[in-house]
Structures are given as C-alpha cells and as structure tokens.
Amino acid sequence: MNKLLNKKALKIKLDHRSKYLRQIIVRSLIGGGRGHMGSAMSLVEILRVLYDDFIKINPKKPKNENRDRLILSKGHGCLALYSILADKGFFPKKLLDRTSKIGSILGGHPEQKVPGIEVSTGALGHGLPIAVGMALAAKLKKKKHKIYVIVGDGEINEGSVWEAALYSSKHNLSNLKIFIDYNKIQSYGFTKEVVDLEPLNDKWKSFGFDVSEINGHNIEQLRRNIIQFNKKKINKPSVTICHTIKGKGFYFAENNPNWHHKNNFTKKEIDDLNRCLQ
Amino acid sequence: MRKTCLESVYKLAKRNKRVIFIGSDLGPGVLSEFKKKIPKRFIMEGVSEQAIVGMAAGLALEGYVPYVNTIATFLTRRCFEQIVIDLCLHDLPVKLIGNGGGLVYAPLGPTHQAIEDISILRTLPNMTILAPCDANEMKNLVDATLKWPHPTYIRLARGGDQIITKKNTKFIIGKSVIIKQPKDCLFLTTGTTTQIALSAAKKLEDEKNIKCGVIHFPSIKPLDSKALLKWIKKVKKIITVEENVLSGGFGSSILEFCSENLKDHLHKISMIGLKDEFVDDYGDQNSLLNKYNINQLTLYKKMLSLVKKK
C-alpha cells in the first residue's frame, strides 16, 4: 500500500464543488434518515471528475447508444452517484429528500429505473462482470465509448471480480476502466484486518491490467489519470487504485468504521454534518 | 437433445447477428463450425459461471441475445445470485442452457445431479423455464426463444430420447402439448418424464382399458393455465410427474395454481418426483429413476390404484 498517498488523501482540502456535492449527499442522508455515508463520501471526487470532465452522456437522452457507461458496482455508495446525477439534471433534486422512503425511486442501492443508472447493483461483485459484457459488446460493434466501473475495496473480496478480471485481459478490453475506491475500511473494520488486499497493485498487474495509483480526492490527479487512459493505445484493460478516505470531509466520520452506514441521526450529528461543509 | 439444441443455436446465430454463444469450459470441439465460421460470436470461457452470467447480462444490455451453456447444476447453483439480479431483476433476454437436467449425470454423483433447478428458478420473477421432451421439440423451442424477451432456462435431458412430438410444430412458450387425449385420468408431465408417462398411459389402456391422457408442459413457467382450467375439471384423477424434487417443482406449481383457481379439484392431484434428499447412489439415469420410482410401472400402478379408489 502506498502510505504516502493515503496520508495525502487525508490532508487534501475540499474545494467548493466537492463540498457542494457532499451537501447534496447530506440532504439525501437526512431526508432518508439513513445511508452508507462513509462509503459515499470516499468516491465523490472520482464521480465528479468523470461526470464533469469525461463521461459523454446527455441527461435528456440517457440511453443514447454512443454514451459512455458507468457502473457503480459498490452500489452502497449510491448517495454520491445520486448527488452528481441530480446535479447534472437526470432527475429533480427534491427526490433526494425521500431517499429510501416508500414510493421513492431512489433506494439504498441504485436501480436501473433511475435515469442515468446503467445497472442495478448492491450485491457486491456484479458490476465488473456486467461491464466486461458491455465492453465486449462495444468492441464487437466497433463503438468508441468507454465503460467505467467503480468497485469498493471490500467488494474485491468477491471471487466474481477476479473471474471478470481474467476475461477483461483475455479479451483485451482497452475500453474498460476500473476505479477502486480504496478507502481501506469495509463493513466490519479495516481491510487490512478483515482480509488484507496488499500487494494490490501487483495483483492487478499480474491479472494483465494497466495499473495506476492516485490520490482519489485529488482532482488534478484524477483528470490526468483519465486523460492518460483515453490517450494510451495499449491493448489491455485499465485499473486505477484510488487512495481515498472513508467519510472524507467530515472529521468525525473520516476513517471511522461506525460511519460506513448510519441511521437514527441525532440532532447533534445533523448539525455536525451541516457544519463541516460550511 | 443437447446436440440439437446447440446446432439450433448455431443456426439462429447464422441468421441473426444479435445471437452470441458463451460456453463455460465445454468439451473439446463443441460447435467447432460455429467457432470457425462466426468466431466473434462464439465465446468459450473458463470455469467461472458467476462472471459468465454477468458478462451475458452486459451483452444483453447492449442488444445481444446470449445463449450460455454449461452443466445444469453449475449454471443454476453457483451463479444463482447473478441469475436473480443480473438477469431477472433487469429482465434480460439471456438464455441459460443447462446440460443434464435431473438425473442425467447419475454416475457422477450429487454435485452433478440437477434435481432442484426447476424449484429454485421457479421462484424468480421474470424467469422462464423450459423442459422439452425430445429433440424435435428442442429444435422448435430454440427458435421460439430468440424473440422471447425474458431470461430463459432450457433444461436439457439425456439425449437420444424417444421422439414423441411432431417434427415441424410451432413451439409456443407458455403452451402445453396434448400427447395423449385425456378421458378418465391424466398425467401432467414435463421434460422426458413425458415419455415415461406415455408408456404408462398406453399400458393402462391396453391392460385395463383405462383412458389415461398425457399433457406435456415443456413450459414450466409460464404455465399453460388455460389447459389446466380445461382439463383438470374433466378428469377424475391426476398425477404430476417430474425428474426434480417435489418441493417447489413442477407438481408444486400445479398445486399452487389449483389452490388459487380450482380449489374443488385439488383432491384429485397426486405427485411423483424425487424425495427431499440428496441422491446417494450412482449407476445410470434409468437405474436411479427406477430406484426413486419414476418409471412406467410405478406410474401405472399409482394411477391404477387412484382410479380404483374412486
């Protein structure tokens, strides 16, 4: 594990846009009264950079055949995806106030019925195999669009992820890019203690991937990384290990396994959530 | 039956560019002509059912119609969650072709005997389950699956099964087939138990002059409710027959249908199938069918005793 990157990820200061997207997440957290807070906050910048700068998709025509595809395989991080999709106009922001409530289209895990959501996820280890099928389809049809998948670090405990990794290489899926939200905490606690993923970089390399490692909260590093991916003419799939902080932006939640999922917010907790983003 | 099925998929692939075949480490040389002629749409992957079903879902989301083939137990047990979420929740037109439904892999033991595939898949919304009785029906069935927009499980039997259906009959998903006209009593069957029931019905007629019908349900889900409504009322006794555990299987689906729609006729129905236990013996398919009393003589005797009871 790159300890330096991890420390830098902790220290990085959030800019106005990153705070704004987190405010939207807090809105749905409080509106729904629950949610995977820590898991959403660690991937805000990955989604922000993808949707602000790279993913070609029209909110008015979210099923256009030539769009780039993004699968949030770690579906429990969906509040971050809802935040950016609402911000881009895929659906009205007021829907966030009823997240996970009866009658809402926005649940505790993302579903395909929501405009902009490609695939229903939540059970872990499903997104990458589906993305492999999509990337293969794009190759067969000689289409230029990209397939992006975001997986969690706990998620890659699943065998299906590594099965799909084998096929990503076998089929030379150069149009496939995986981001690992490496916040180093899974449901029970620290990944190092539950099941250590290290040496993670070597693992992906040995599966035939082009591997890079960045600070997953650093906007410029994310941008450069995706530009590289789009530029490089290599015949292999790509993975970016994003060193991130669970609960990023909220001092009480950062690196705190108790904020992986949260409900029954106290008044103090709600005040703290709002105060951190001012 | 398996050969017919795969060759039919190849024929479909030749005339429709959306058809794609995915095998999971099948035997050497399977569909070699398909591989040679349409290599881009012939994919042979390794032993990894979860990723393969997910991959098929991804291809289907992009407009392809994937036909996925491997041994039935691996294709239903190992990747059940992928079938539930990737295929059924998204309601995708992926076809799962399960080799060796029931006791076909008798000598290979319980890891290979697909005795509960019908039961577990029947619980899934949007899932279609098909179990043809012979190669003729299989060919017509594969043609019908191309435009069927839902996830579909095709349960293959042993192969070399006696042909009892007509050659060029249009297969309609959700429709049953009258193999022998019912009068006094009736066997409701699926898969190759139809052949067994037909021979028992003939024996009943030849030896006891009991006019016993056989209605074959190649489509276990959706069920042909119209046929059930018509025929269950008309006969005195009914036995459902399946090469699957009784819990949650084909017979259960008939009982569930009757408890909703034909309550007064529930008492007529008995079930024959496998018990709630793992198969603990080997031999060949027929020897296990005999051991578990799914054979002509058992069907004959059971129907005879039911009819005699009145």
HADDOCK unambig.tbl for C-alpha pairs under 7 A between the chains (distance, minus, plus):
assign (segid A and resid 126 and name CA) (segid B and resid 54 and name CA) 6.51 0.50 0.50
assign (segid A and resid 129 and name CA) (segid B and resid 51 and name CA) 4.98 0.50 0.50
assign (segid A and resid 129 and name CA) (segid B and resid 54 and name CA) 4.75 0.50 0.50
assign (segid A and resid 129 and name CA) (segid B and resid 55 and name CA) 4.89 0.50 0.50
assign (segid A and resid 130 and name CA) (segid B and resid 54 and name CA) 4.66 0.50 0.50
assign (segid A and resid 130 and name CA) (segid B and resid 55 and name CA) 4.69 0.50 0.50
assign (segid A and resid 130 and name CA) (segid B and resid 57 and name CA) 5.87 0.50 0.50
assign (segid A and resid 130 and name CA) (segid B and resid 58 and name CA) 4.22 0.50 0.50
assign (segid A and resid 131 and name CA) (segid B and resid 58 and name CA) 6.00 0.50 0.50
assign (segid A and resid 132 and name CA) (segid B and resid 55 and name CA) 5.72 0.50 0.50
assign (segid A and resid 132 and name CA) (segid B and resid 58 and name CA) 6.85 0.50 0.50
assign (segid A and resid 133 and name CA) (segid B and resid 55 and name CA) 4.03 0.50 0.50
assign (segid A and resid 133 and name CA) (segid B and resid 56 and name CA) 5.99 0.50 0.50
assign (segid A and resid 133 and name CA) (segid B and resid 57 and name CA) 6.80 0.50 0.50
assign (segid A and resid 133 and name CA) (segid B and resid 58 and name CA) 4.04 0.50 0.50
assign (segid A and resid 133 and name CA) (segid B and resid 59 and name CA) 4.61 0.50 0.50
assign (segid A and resid 134 and name CA) (segid B and resid 58 and name CA) 4.62 0.50 0.50
assign (segid A and resid 134 and name CA) (segid B and resid 59 and name CA) 5.39 0.50 0.50
assign (segid A and resid 134 and name CA) (segid B and resid 62 and name CA) 6.35 0.50 0.50
assign (segid A and resid 137 and name CA) (segid B and resid 59 and name CA) 5.65 0.50 0.50
assign (segid A and resid 137 and name CA) (segid B and resid 62 and name CA) 6.40 0.50 0.50
assign (segid A and resid 160 and name CA) (segid B and resid 50 and name CA) 5.82 0.50 0.50
assign (segid A and resid 160 and name CA) (segid B and resid 51 and name CA) 5.49 0.50 0.50
assign (segid A and resid 163 and name CA) (segid B and resid 48 and name CA) 6.25 0.50 0.50
assign (segid A and resid 163 and name CA) (segid B and resid 51 and name CA) 5.77 0.50 0.50
assign (segid A and resid 164 and name CA) (segid B and resid 51 and name CA) 5.36 0.50 0.50
